[in-house]
Amino acid sequence: KSSACSALCNKEYPAGPEVQAYIERYVEHFSLHAALSLDTAVVNVAPTGKGEGWTFTLESKGKKYTQSFDYCVVATGMYNSTPNMPEMAGAAEFVEAGGQILHSTVLTDASMVKDKRVLVIGGGKSAIDCTMEAAKKGAERSTMLFRESHWAAPRLLAWFIPFQYVFLSRFGQLLVSLRKGPFPIGAPNWLTYAHALLACVMYPVFRIVEELVALQLGLYGDHRPKLELVTDFYGYGHVLSPEFKNMRSKKQLDTIKGEVLRLEAGKVVLSTPAKASCWGSGNYTRLEEEGGKAGMDEHKLPVEFIICATGFGKTYEYFAPSVQVALAVESDGLYLYRHIFPPNVPRLAFCMSECATISNIATAGIHAEYIARVVCAELTLPAQTDMASEVELVKAYKRSWMPHTKGRASLVLLHQVHYHDQLLLDMSLDWARKGNPLATALMPYQPRDYNGVIGSGVPKDAAPSSIEVRK
């Protein structure tokens, strides 16, 4: 344990290279090399003739081959498929003149933008990170272009409360449940009645919270989100460092609300909306210095380097057509029993690839234990009709108030404590995880609170099993 994570245990926000080093040490510490087949593509996954397993078509070093397995677990993460690259008129002319257009995933070295005029397209966490990094790494100009602004959570709420005490505690979950209703998986029944009585009271409470967050992060003018805080957060929210506001105020980076009309040689032609009545410092600084203004039909912005922080698309095309039909993926995602199992496809599970929580690592560990128990017949899933009923209940709840996004089916987020409770109860494990009732109610639930869950169903004298992992 100590050799695998000691270097990160005392860091609240480790850097990317440190996380990568931790993963590599983890593999070495637990001797996982023999269980990994890297540089191997999964071309197709199809059920066997009798439906009692799966046939994988794999490709490695240019050669295809097949292997059969009893169970298929998809553990590819939430963001694993083709990057979304917007189609922009004039892109060929822009590139021919020496311009570059990259997706944010390709920007592995921020020094690529040194002395360049950079435009980052997007309004989420990745776009913000790329804009700040470009400014820090010596970009001549770093500008973020966004169509809509979204709520973010400061690391310290009201300047002194760590966000974990709201996002990861039962108290914070209570506030959200009273405002939007209890999560169908794991929430106690009394919350339904409390929500009916107090939902209207919670409205002004959250409006006050909105104003505090707006003040902390400078979310005014075009940076003021249109949706109310909780609804918007479930579609687009993230935790934001105050550094972005500070750099914007100091004019170290620029932000523009608008969209790309077309590209030209060395330029991006933008349209910008009418100017809002209230402006946070740093907005449109250089746009106005160049003679542009909000509400213009067109403004030509000098740009040499475009970063598209525009997310990813999901695909299930590696499954046989019959499986794709049975999965019934909808416009807002793939709905699953417990966010793990498709009711209509046996011997298939999704480990943290169709579920979004605040503590993704903790959820992934619980998922892994849950799936292992099902595979080893230590935990029996309900009947297909019962699983389908829960899926419909969760679907109706999410569609009643969460914004329509491609990943809405996966969203748990601020309801994660109750969701974790239910998974632990299914496995007959302690759900409270804390030492006393006060801590259970008020303290944030961190991944360390779930120590002992993984492997809890394995007999102490059990021999290591043969495992193959495909990447």
C-alpha positions as CSV (number, residue, x, y, z in Angstrom):
1,K,0.0,0.0,0.0
2,S,2.6,2.5,1.0
3,S,4.8,2.0,-2.0
4,A,1.9,2.3,-4.4
5,C,0.4,5.6,-3.2
6,S,2.6,7.2,-0.5
7,A,3.9,9.9,-2.9
8,L,0.3,11.1,-3.6
9,C,-1.3,10.6,-0.2
10,N,-0.5,14.1,1.0
11,K,-1.4,15.9,-2.2
12,E,-4.9,17.2,-2.7
13,Y,-4.4,18.1,-6.4
14,P,-1.5,16.1,-7.8
15,A,-0.3,17.0,-11.3
16,G,-1.0,14.9,-14.3
17,P,2.6,13.4,-14.6
18,E,2.3,12.4,-10.9
19,V,-0.9,10.6,-11.5
20,Q,0.6,8.7,-14.4
21,A,3.6,7.7,-12.3
22,Y,1.2,6.5,-9.6
23,I,-0.7,4.3,-12.1
24,E,2.6,2.8,-13.3
25,R,3.7,2.1,-9.7
26,Y,0.3,0.6,-8.9
27,V,0.6,-1.9,-11.8
28,E,4.1,-2.8,-10.6
29,H,3.1,-3.0,-6.9
30,F,0.2,-5.4,-7.6
31,S,2.1,-7.4,-10.3
32,L,-0.5,-6.7,-13.0
33,H,1.8,-6.8,-16.0
34,A,1.1,-10.5,-16.7
35,A,-2.6,-9.8,-16.8
36,L,-2.4,-7.0,-19.3
37,S,-2.4,-7.2,-23.1
38,L,-1.6,-3.7,-24.3
39,D,-1.5,-2.4,-27.8
40,T,-4.4,-4.7,-28.5
41,A,-7.5,-3.4,-30.2
42,V,-11.0,-4.9,-29.7
43,V,-12.4,-5.1,-33.2
44,N,-15.6,-6.9,-32.4
45,V,-17.4,-8.5,-29.4
46,A,-20.2,-10.9,-30.2
47,P,-22.2,-13.4,-28.1
48,T,-21.4,-17.1,-28.6
49,G,-24.0,-19.2,-30.4
50,K,-25.6,-20.4,-27.2
51,G,-25.4,-17.0,-25.5
52,E,-23.2,-18.3,-22.7
53,G,-20.2,-16.2,-23.4
54,W,-18.4,-13.9,-25.8
55,T,-16.2,-14.1,-28.8
56,F,-13.7,-11.3,-29.0
57,T,-12.0,-10.4,-32.3
58,L,-8.8,-8.7,-31.4
59,E,-6.0,-7.0,-33.4
60,S,-2.4,-6.6,-32.4
61,K,0.6,-5.7,-34.5
62,G,-1.5,-5.9,-37.6
63,K,-2.8,-9.4,-37.0
64,K,-6.3,-10.4,-36.1
65,Y,-7.3,-13.3,-33.9
66,T,-10.2,-14.4,-31.8
67,Q,-10.6,-15.5,-28.1
68,S,-13.6,-16.6,-26.1
69,F,-14.6,-15.5,-22.6
70,D,-17.4,-16.2,-20.3
71,Y,-18.0,-12.6,-19.3
72,C,-17.4,-9.2,-20.8
73,V,-16.6,-6.2,-18.7
74,V,-16.3,-2.8,-20.4
75,A,-14.0,-0.6,-18.4
76,T,-13.0,2.0,-20.9
77,G,-14.0,5.1,-18.9
78,M,-16.5,7.8,-19.7
79,Y,-14.3,9.6,-22.3
80,N,-12.8,7.0,-24.5
81,S,-14.0,7.3,-28.1
82,T,-13.6,9.6,-31.0
83,P,-12.9,13.2,-30.1
84,N,-15.6,15.7,-31.3
85,M,-14.0,17.9,-33.9
86,P,-16.3,20.7,-35.1
87,E,-16.5,21.2,-38.9
88,M,-15.4,24.7,-39.8
89,A,-15.7,26.2,-43.2
90,G,-12.3,27.3,-44.5
91,A,-10.3,24.9,-42.4
92,A,-8.3,23.7,-45.4
93,E,-7.3,27.3,-46.2
94,F,-6.4,28.0,-42.6
95,V,-4.1,24.9,-42.4
96,E,-2.5,25.5,-45.8
97,A,-1.5,29.0,-44.6
98,G,0.4,27.4,-41.7
99,G,-2.3,27.2,-39.1
100,Q,-2.9,24.2,-36.8
101,I,-6.2,22.7,-35.6
102,L,-5.9,20.1,-32.8
103,H,-8.2,18.4,-30.3
104,S,-7.4,19.1,-26.7
105,T,-6.3,15.4,-26.2
106,V,-3.4,16.0,-28.7
107,L,-2.1,18.9,-26.7
108,T,0.3,16.9,-24.6
109,D,3.0,19.6,-24.5
110,A,1.7,23.1,-23.9
111,S,5.0,24.5,-25.2
112,M,3.6,23.8,-28.7
113,V,1.7,27.1,-28.4
114,K,4.7,29.3,-27.5
115,D,4.6,32.6,-29.3
116,K,1.4,31.6,-31.1
117,R,-2.0,33.3,-31.2
118,V,-4.2,30.6,-29.7
119,L,-7.9,30.2,-29.8
120,V,-9.5,27.5,-27.6
121,I,-13.0,26.5,-28.6
122,G,-15.2,25.3,-25.8
123,G,-16.6,26.4,-22.4
124,G,-15.9,23.5,-20.1
125,K,-13.1,22.4,-17.8
126,S,-10.8,21.2,-20.6
127,A,-11.2,24.5,-22.5
128,I,-10.4,26.5,-19.3
129,D,-7.4,24.4,-18.6
130,C,-6.1,24.7,-22.1
131,T,-6.6,28.5,-22.2
132,M,-4.7,29.0,-18.9
133,E,-1.9,26.6,-19.9
134,A,-1.4,28.3,-23.3
135,A,-1.1,31.7,-21.5
136,K,1.4,30.3,-19.0
137,K,3.5,28.6,-21.7
138,G,4.1,31.8,-23.6
139,A,1.3,32.0,-26.1
140,E,1.3,35.5,-27.7
141,R,-2.4,35.5,-27.1
142,S,-4.7,32.9,-25.5
143,T,-8.4,33.3,-26.1
144,M,-11.3,31.0,-25.1
145,L,-14.4,31.1,-27.3
146,F,-17.6,29.7,-25.8
147,R,-21.2,29.6,-26.8
148,E,-22.8,29.2,-23.4
149,S,-21.4,29.7,-19.9
150,H,-21.9,27.1,-17.2
151,W,-21.7,27.0,-13.4
152,A,-18.6,25.8,-11.7
153,A,-17.9,25.1,-8.1
154,P,-14.9,26.9,-6.4
155,R,-12.5,24.7,-4.5
156,L,-13.4,26.7,-1.4
157,L,-17.1,27.5,-1.2
158,A,-17.7,31.0,0.3
159,W,-13.9,31.3,0.4
160,F,-13.4,28.9,3.3
161,I,-15.5,25.7,3.0
162,P,-13.7,22.9,1.0
163,F,-16.1,21.8,-1.8
164,Q,-15.9,18.2,-0.6
165,Y,-18.0,19.1,2.5
166,V,-20.9,19.9,0.2
167,F,-20.3,17.7,-2.8
168,L,-19.2,14.6,-1.0
169,S,-21.3,14.7,2.3
170,R,-24.7,13.5,3.2
171,F,-25.6,17.0,4.3
172,G,-24.8,18.4,0.8
173,Q,-26.7,15.6,-0.8
174,L,-29.7,16.4,1.5
175,L,-29.8,19.9,0.2
176,V,-29.7,18.8,-3.4
177,S,-32.4,16.1,-2.7
178,L,-34.7,18.6,-1.0
179,R,-34.4,20.9,-4.1
180,K,-34.6,18.3,-6.9
181,G,-35.9,15.2,-5.3
182,P,-34.2,12.0,-4.0
183,F,-32.2,9.8,-6.3
184,P,-34.1,6.6,-7.1
185,I,-31.2,4.4,-6.2
186,G,-30.3,4.3,-2.5
187,A,-32.1,7.4,-1.1
188,P,-34.2,6.8,2.1
189,N,-38.0,7.0,1.7
190,W,-38.5,9.9,4.0
191,L,-36.6,12.2,1.6
192,T,-39.5,12.0,-0.8
193,Y,-41.9,13.5,1.7
194,A,-39.3,16.1,2.8
195,H,-38.7,17.2,-0.8
196,A,-42.5,17.6,-1.3
197,L,-42.6,19.9,1.8
198,L,-39.4,21.9,1.4
199,A,-38.6,22.2,-2.3
200,C,-40.0,25.7,-2.5
201,V,-38.0,26.7,0.6
202,M,-34.8,25.5,-1.0
203,Y,-35.2,27.7,-4.0
204,P,-34.1,31.0,-2.3
205,V,-31.4,29.1,-0.5
206,F,-29.8,28.0,-3.8
207,R,-30.3,31.5,-5.3
208,I,-28.1,32.8,-2.5
209,V,-25.5,30.1,-3.2
210,E,-25.6,31.1,-6.9
211,E,-24.7,34.7,-6.0
212,L,-21.9,33.6,-3.8
213,V,-20.4,31.4,-6.5
214,A,-20.9,34.1,-9.1
215,L,-19.0,36.6,-6.9
216,Q,-16.2,34.2,-6.2
217,L,-15.7,33.1,-9.8
218,G,-16.6,36.4,-11.6
219,L,-19.6,34.8,-13.4
220,Y,-21.2,38.0,-14.6
221,G,-22.2,39.3,-18.0
222,D,-21.6,36.7,-20.7
223,H,-20.1,34.4,-18.1
224,R,-23.4,34.2,-16.2
225,P,-25.1,30.8,-16.9
226,K,-28.7,30.8,-18.1
227,L,-29.7,27.7,-16.1
228,E,-30.0,27.6,-12.4
229,L,-27.1,26.2,-10.5
230,V,-28.1,22.6,-9.7
231,T,-29.7,21.9,-13.1
232,D,-26.7,23.3,-15.0
233,F,-24.2,21.5,-12.8
234,Y,-25.7,18.2,-13.7
235,G,-25.1,18.8,-17.4
236,Y,-21.9,20.8,-17.5
237,G,-20.5,21.5,-14.0
238,H,-17.0,21.2,-12.8
239,V,-14.7,22.3,-9.9
240,L,-12.8,25.4,-10.9
241,S,-9.6,27.0,-9.5
242,P,-9.8,30.8,-8.8
243,E,-6.8,31.1,-11.0
244,F,-8.9,31.4,-14.1
245,K,-10.7,34.5,-12.8
246,N,-7.5,36.0,-11.7
247,M,-5.8,35.6,-15.0
248,R,-8.8,37.0,-16.8
249,S,-8.8,40.0,-14.6
250,K,-5.1,40.6,-15.2
251,K,-5.7,40.3,-19.0
252,Q,-3.4,37.4,-19.2
253,L,-6.0,35.6,-21.3
254,D,-9.2,36.6,-23.1
255,T,-12.7,35.2,-23.3
256,I,-15.2,35.7,-26.0
257,K,-18.8,34.6,-26.1
258,G,-19.7,33.8,-29.7
259,E,-19.1,31.1,-32.4
260,V,-17.0,30.4,-35.4
261,L,-18.5,31.4,-38.7
262,R,-15.5,30.4,-40.9
263,L,-11.8,30.2,-41.0
264,E,-9.5,32.2,-43.3
265,A,-5.7,32.2,-43.7
266,G,-4.4,33.3,-40.3
267,K,-7.8,34.4,-39.1
268,V,-11.0,33.0,-37.4
269,V,-14.1,34.9,-38.4
270,L,-16.5,35.1,-35.4
271,S,-20.0,36.3,-34.6
272,T,-20.5,37.7,-31.1
273,P,-23.8,38.3,-29.3
274,A,-25.2,41.6,-28.1
275,K,-23.2,42.9,-25.1
276,A,-24.7,41.9,-21.7
277,S,-25.6,44.5,-19.1
278,C,-23.0,43.5,-16.6
279,W,-19.4,42.6,-17.3
280,G,-16.8,40.7,-15.4
281,S,-13.3,42.1,-15.8
282,G,-11.2,40.6,-18.6
283,N,-14.1,40.0,-21.0
284,Y,-13.6,41.1,-24.6
285,T,-10.4,43.0,-23.6
286,R,-8.5,42.6,-26.8
287,L,-11.5,42.2,-29.0
288,E,-12.5,45.8,-28.1
289,E,-8.8,47.0,-28.4
290,E,-8.8,45.8,-32.0
291,G,-11.9,47.7,-32.8
292,G,-14.4,44.9,-32.5
293,K,-17.5,44.9,-30.3
294,A,-20.2,42.5,-29.1
295,G,-23.1,42.2,-31.4
296,M,-21.0,42.3,-34.6
297,D,-22.1,40.0,-37.4
298,E,-18.4,39.3,-38.1
299,H,-15.1,39.9,-36.4
300,K,-11.8,38.6,-37.8
301,L,-9.6,37.4,-35.0
302,P,-5.9,36.8,-35.8
303,V,-5.2,33.1,-34.9
304,E,-2.4,30.6,-35.7
305,F,-3.3,27.7,-33.4
306,I,-6.8,26.3,-32.7
307,I,-7.5,23.9,-29.8
308,C,-10.9,22.2,-29.9
309,A,-11.8,21.3,-26.3
310,T,-15.1,20.0,-27.5
311,G,-15.4,16.6,-25.8
312,F,-15.9,13.1,-27.2
313,G,-18.4,10.9,-28.9
314,K,-19.4,7.5,-27.6
315,T,-19.5,4.4,-29.7
316,Y,-20.7,0.9,-29.2
317,E,-19.8,-0.2,-32.7
318,Y,-17.4,-2.8,-31.4
319,F,-20.4,-4.9,-30.3
320,A,-22.2,-7.1,-32.7
321,P,-25.4,-5.5,-34.3
322,S,-27.7,-7.7,-32.2
323,V,-26.0,-6.5,-29.0
324,Q,-26.3,-2.9,-30.1
325,V,-30.0,-3.3,-30.6
326,A,-30.5,-5.0,-27.2
327,L,-28.5,-2.2,-25.4
328,A,-31.1,0.3,-26.8
329,V,-28.8,3.4,-26.5
330,E,-30.9,6.5,-26.5
331,S,-30.1,10.2,-27.4
332,D,-29.2,10.9,-23.8
333,G,-27.0,7.8,-23.3
334,L,-27.1,4.2,-22.2
335,Y,-29.4,3.4,-19.2
336,L,-28.3,0.5,-17.1
337,Y,-29.4,-1.3,-13.9
338,R,-27.3,0.2,-11.1
339,H,-25.5,2.0,-13.8
340,I,-23.6,-1.3,-14.4
341,F,-25.7,-4.0,-16.1
342,P,-27.9,-3.9,-19.2
343,P,-31.1,-5.8,-18.4
344,N,-31.4,-7.3,-21.9
345,V,-27.9,-8.5,-22.3
346,P,-26.6,-11.2,-20.0
347,R,-23.0,-11.7,-19.0
348,L,-22.1,-8.0,-19.8
349,A,-21.2,-5.3,-17.3
350,F,-19.9,-1.7,-17.6
351,C,-17.4,-0.8,-14.9
352,M,-17.4,3.0,-14.5
353,S,-17.8,3.6,-18.2
354,E,-21.5,4.6,-18.0
355,C,-21.5,6.3,-14.6
356,A,-20.4,9.8,-13.6
357,T,-19.8,10.6,-9.9
358,I,-17.7,13.2,-8.1
359,S,-15.3,10.5,-6.7
360,N,-14.9,8.5,-9.9
361,I,-12.1,6.4,-8.4
362,A,-14.1,5.4,-5.4
363,T,-17.1,4.4,-7.6
364,A,-14.8,2.4,-9.9
365,G,-13.5,0.4,-7.0
366,I,-17.1,-0.4,-5.8
367,H,-18.1,-1.3,-9.3
368,A,-15.2,-3.7,-9.6
369,E,-16.1,-5.5,-6.4
370,Y,-19.8,-5.6,-7.3
371,I,-19.1,-7.1,-10.8
372,A,-16.6,-9.6,-9.4
373,R,-19.3,-10.9,-7.0
374,V,-21.8,-11.2,-9.8
375,V,-19.3,-13.0,-12.0
376,C,-18.3,-15.4,-9.2
377,A,-22.0,-16.0,-8.4
378,E,-21.7,-14.5,-4.9
379,L,-24.3,-11.9,-5.8
380,T,-27.4,-12.6,-7.8
381,L,-28.9,-10.0,-10.0
382,P,-32.7,-9.4,-9.9
383,A,-35.0,-10.7,-12.6
384,Q,-34.7,-9.0,-16.0
385,T,-38.1,-7.3,-15.6
386,D,-37.1,-5.9,-12.2
387,M,-33.9,-4.5,-13.5
388,A,-35.8,-2.9,-16.4
389,S,-38.3,-1.3,-14.0
390,E,-35.4,0.4,-12.1
391,V,-33.9,1.6,-15.3
392,E,-37.3,3.2,-16.3
393,L,-37.6,4.8,-12.8
394,V,-34.1,6.3,-13.1
395,K,-34.7,7.5,-16.6
396,A,-37.9,9.3,-15.6
397,Y,-36.2,11.0,-12.7
398,K,-33.3,12.2,-14.7
399,R,-35.4,13.4,-17.6
400,S,-37.7,15.3,-15.2
401,W,-35.1,18.0,-14.5
402,M,-31.5,17.3,-15.7
403,P,-30.6,19.0,-19.0
404,H,-30.6,16.9,-22.1
405,T,-27.0,15.9,-22.8
406,K,-25.5,12.9,-24.6
407,G,-24.4,11.6,-21.2
408,R,-27.4,12.2,-19.0
409,A,-28.0,8.5,-18.5
410,S,-24.7,8.2,-16.7
411,L,-25.1,11.1,-14.3
412,V,-25.1,10.5,-10.5
413,L,-22.8,13.3,-9.4
414,L,-24.0,14.9,-6.1
415,H,-26.2,11.9,-5.4
416,Q,-23.2,9.6,-5.2
417,V,-23.3,8.9,-1.5
418,H,-26.8,7.4,-1.7
419,Y,-25.8,5.5,-4.8
420,H,-22.8,4.0,-3.1
421,D,-25.0,3.2,-0.1
422,Q,-27.2,1.0,-2.3
423,L,-24.3,-0.8,-4.0
424,L,-22.9,-1.6,-0.5
425,L,-26.2,-2.7,0.8
426,D,-26.6,-5.1,-2.2
427,M,-23.3,-6.6,-1.2
428,S,-24.3,-6.8,2.5
429,L,-21.5,-4.3,3.4
430,D,-21.6,-1.4,5.9
431,W,-22.9,1.6,4.2
432,A,-22.2,4.3,6.8
433,R,-18.4,3.8,6.8
434,K,-17.8,6.4,9.4
435,G,-17.0,6.2,13.1
436,N,-20.0,8.1,14.5
437,P,-23.4,9.5,13.4
438,L,-22.1,13.1,13.3
439,A,-19.3,12.2,11.0
440,T,-21.7,10.1,8.9
441,A,-24.0,13.1,8.4
442,L,-21.5,15.9,7.9
443,M,-18.1,14.7,6.9
444,P,-17.2,14.2,3.2
445,Y,-17.0,10.7,1.9
446,Q,-13.5,10.2,0.4
447,P,-12.2,7.1,-1.5
448,R,-10.4,6.1,1.7
449,D,-13.8,5.6,3.5
450,Y,-14.3,2.6,1.2
451,N,-11.1,0.9,2.1
452,G,-11.7,-2.8,2.5
453,V,-14.6,-3.0,0.0
454,I,-12.4,-4.4,-2.9
455,G,-11.7,-8.0,-2.2
456,S,-14.1,-8.2,0.7
457,G,-15.9,-11.1,-0.8
458,V,-12.8,-13.2,-1.5
459,P,-12.0,-16.0,1.0
460,K,-8.6,-15.4,2.7
461,D,-7.3,-18.8,1.4
462,A,-8.5,-18.3,-2.2
463,A,-5.8,-18.7,-4.9
464,P,-5.3,-15.9,-7.4
465,S,-7.6,-16.3,-10.4
466,S,-6.5,-16.1,-14.1
467,I,-7.5,-12.7,-15.4
468,E,-7.0,-11.2,-18.8
469,V,-7.5,-7.5,-19.4
470,R,-7.8,-6.1,-22.9
471,K,-7.0,-2.5,-23.8
